[in-house]
Amino acid sequence: MTGGVIRLFVVLLSAAAFTALPALANAQEFSGEGMGTPALDLNLPSFSSFAPATDPSSPLALATGGEITLSAKLTEEGEDISRGLVWRIFGQQAGPDGKLPLIASSEGGSGVFQLAPGGYLVHASYGRAGATKRITVGRDSKSESLVLDAGGLKLDATLAGGVRIPSGKLKFSIYEAETDTNGERALIIPDVSPNSVVRLNSGTYHIVSTYGSVNAVIRSDIRIEAGKLTEATVEHHAAELTMKLVREPGGEAIADTSWSILSSSGDPVREVVGAFASLVLAEGDYTIIAKNKDRIYQRDFTVVGGRNQDVEVLATEANTVENMDGAD
């Protein structure tokens, strides 16, 4: 991790307490087809490849079948999860389209199903955590339990000195820790809100914290332990600037101004338009360029982490730039 620090807090949770934690928005929960599921030990087709039940309006229960009760828990020694689970039961033989047939599904805590005798694949998802198990159903009632080997992750960020960052300007993305042959990481969950609890299988994940939308970014690897809530707080070294072009110090901002921000090495960082242009920048040295009509002005400026401020560029001859490359 560069450009900041991270503090980790791990809290041991019972399954009952864990289910009481707030769930994420729809984009942060498992929503079925087209979204990645946790890696499975079984050599099976992807669970995005299943056929829908032939008649969703019918009760997926068979009076002549055997009753099976399914439950799940975070760890082997943990309590059964009482809510927030999604159960999906698949047939083991793929259809002509190569998809596994979806036989039954339910949401909540433990699930009770009446199924025809035979073999099935059961998948339980809890947020982005999940587990799969092969089961065999006979004529007699039986119970099966799945161990999710899962925990929770709660993310937040501050500025230097513990100053809070407005939640609307802060977001997190969760990636797999391992990179592919191109050095890229697979995105698991984008745009996670601060202080939301994400349910994940145990393991190490790559977390990207973004403050604003420019270059205030912190990356870190965080390990999730089964049955525990890991709380991580990162510290951004950045600040929010509001730029304005004025004819005199403290004067009115000049309208119809476009802005270019360059790094200390001269690389473009961001372009914005407006009399009052606001953006968040990582701490460091920058050159601010303001263009109004056919005149171009510039000012060198240093961003200090945690120090939000207004930056005035004076529309004077001393700050005028002549024949600047790329100004148009």
N, C-alpha and C positions, 0 to 999 in steps of 0.2 A: 504494500500500500504506500502511495506517495501523496504528499501534500496534506496530510492530516493524521489524526490519531483515532484509535477505536477502543472503546471500553466494552467488555463483555460481562454479562451477568447471566448465570445459569440457575434456574429455579426448578426444583424437582416437583412434578405435578402428578396427582392421581388422575386416572382417566376421567372421573366425574368432574374434577376441577377443570381439566383441559377442555372438555366439551362445553363448559360454560364460557370459554373465551370467545370474543366476538369473531365471527367469520368475516372474510374479505368480501369485496364486491364481486359480481359475477365474473369479471375478467381475471380474478385472482383465485377462483375455485375451479375444480374440475367440472367441466360442463359437457363432457361426452365426446362425440365424434369430432375429429379434427384437432383435438388438444392432446399433448403428449402425456402418457402415463408413466409412472416410475418403472425403472427397469425390472424385469421379471426373471426369475431363475428358470422358469419353464421355457421350453423351446416351442413357442406358440406364435401364431400370426399376431400382428399388432391388434390391440383392442379397438383401434379405429376401424377395423375390418370386421364388422359384424352385420348381420341382416336383422332388420326390425322384426318384432313379433308379427305373425301373420294377421292377427286380429287384436289390435291394442285395446279395443273396447271390452274384450272378454276377460274374465278373471284369470288368468294363467294358472289355475289350480285344477288338479285332477283328483276326482273323488276316489278313484281306484289306485292312486299313487301313494307313495310313502311320504310322511311328513318329516321335514328336516328344518331344524332351528339353527340359524347362523348367527354368530356373534363375533365381535372383533375387539381387540385391546391393543394398547400402544406397545406394551412389553409383555414378555412371558408371565411375569409376576403381577402385571397390572390388572385393574378392574375393567369390566366390559364397558365399552363406549356406549352411552345411552342415547346419543343423538348426533346428527351431522354426518352419518354414514350414507353412502349410496351403494346398494347391492346390485350386481348384474350377474345373471346366471346364463351361461352359454352352452350350447351343444358342442360336442368335441369334434364333430365332422363338419368340415367346411362345405358350403353349398356350391352349386355350379359357378357362382360368381366369385368363389374363393373366400367368402366371408363366413365367419362363425355365426350361426343363428342365435339371436337373443331370445332366450326362453322365458325369462321372468326378470323383474327388477322391482326394487322398492327403496324408499328413503326413510331415514330415522335412526333407530338404534338396532337392536337385534331384529332379524327377519325370520318369519316362519313361512315356509313354502310347501305346497303339495306338488310333488313331481313324479312323473312316471319312473319306474325302476330303470336304472342305467347310470352311465357316467356323465359327469358335467364338469365344467370349469366355472369356478366362482371367483369373482373379482369384487373386492371391497375397496372403495376409495373414501378418503377422509381428507378433504381439501385436496392438496397435491400429493398426499401420501397414499399409498395403495399396496395391496398384496393380492396374490392369486393362489388358488388352491384347487387341486383336482379332488372331486368327491364322488362317491358312489352311493346311489339311492336304491334302497330295497323296499320291501313292503312294510317294514317296521319303522317306527319313529326313531330319529337319531338327532344328535347335535354335532355341529362342527364349529371350531373356533379358529379364527385367523389372527396371527400376530403381525401387526403392521410395522413394528420396529420403527416408530415414528416419533417426532417431537415437534416443537413449535419454534418459530423465529419471529421476534419483534424488533423492528428497526427504527432508529431515530437519529437525528443529527443536530448539532449545535455549532455556533461560531465560537471563536476563542473566548475563554472566560465563561463559558456556559450560556451565552446569549442564545435565546431561542430563534429558530428559523421559521418563518411563516410556512405552515404546512402546504399551502398552495404553490409554493416555489420549490418544494422539495419532493423528490421521488426516488425510488429504489428499483433496481432491476436485479433479478436473481438468475444466475447462469450455472450451468454445470461447471465443476472445477476443472475437469480435463478438457484439453483442446484437441481439435481434430487435426488431420494432416495439413490443413491450411492455417493452423494456429488459431482457429476460431472456436469459440465456446457456444454451445447450444443454449438459447434463451429458454428459461423455464417459465418465469412470470415477469411481465413488464409492468412498469408504472405502479409499483406497490406503494400505497400511502404510508406515511410514518405512523408508528404505533398500531399498525394492523398486525394481527397474528396470522402467520402463514404456517400451515401444517405441511410438513415435509418428511420424507423418509430420512432416517439417520444417515449422516455422511457429511462431506465437505462441499460447500457451495461457494461460488464466486459472486460477491455482492458489489454492485456499482451504485454509488450514491451521487445524485446530480442535484446541485443547487442552482436554480435558474436554468438557462438553456444554452449557455455558451461553453465555458471551459472549467467551471468549478466542479470537478469530478474527483471522487475518491474511490479507489478499488481495494477490496480486501477479501480474503478467504476466511470463511466462518464455518465451524463444525457444529452440526446439529446432533444432539444425543437423544436416544430414544427415551420417551417418558419425561422429557425436560423441556422447559421453555428457555430458550437462549435470547437474552436481550442485549442488543449491540447498539452502541451510540458512537457515531463518528464525529470528528471535529473538522469542519471546513475552514480553510484559510482563504477567505474570499470576502467580498463586500459588494454592496449594491450602489451603483453610481447613477446619478441623474445629470445628464449633460445639457447645457444650454449655451447658445451663441448670443452674446450680449455686446452692446456698443460701449458699455462702461461697467465697472464692477458693481454688482447688485442691480443691474438694469433689467429691463424686460427682455424675455427670450424672443429672439427673432424667428418668425414663422418660416415655413417652407425650407427648412434646413435638413440636409442629409448628412449622415455621420459614417465615418469609417474608423475602425479601431485596428491598430497594428501592434504586433508584439514588439519586444525590444530588438528582435532580429529582423523586423520589417515584414513579417508574414501577416497577412490579413486575418483578423480574428472574427469580426462581425461588422455588418453594415445595418444601420437602422435609419428611420426617417421620423422627424418630428421636432417641434420646438423644445419639448421636454422628452428626451430620449433616455429611458432607464434600462439598465441591464446589470446582471451580476457577473463579475470577473474574478478569477483567481488572483491572489496577491502577486504582484510583480510590476514591472515597468512597461508602459504602453505609450504609444503616440496616438493622440486623438485628432482626427481631421474633420473639419466642418466645411460643408460646401453650401453656399447660399447664392443663388443666381449664378453669376459668372465669377464669383470670388471664392477662394479657398483659403482656409485658415487652419492652423494646427497648434497643438500644445502637447508637450510631454507630461506624463502624469504617472505617479506611482500609486498602486492600489495596496492598501494595508488591510490585512485580514481583520474582519469584524468592524471596520470603520466605514459605515455607510455615509455618503456625503454627496453634495451637489458639486459639480465641476463646471466652472465657467470658462468658455473660450472667448477671448476678446476679439471683436472684429476690428482690429487695428492694422495699420500698415506693417507694424513690427511682427505680427503673426501671419501675414499673408504669404502664401506659397505660390510661386510662379512656375508655370509649365510643369506641374507635378505629373509624373508618369502614372497612368491608370486613373487619374482623377475623373475622367469622363466615363 
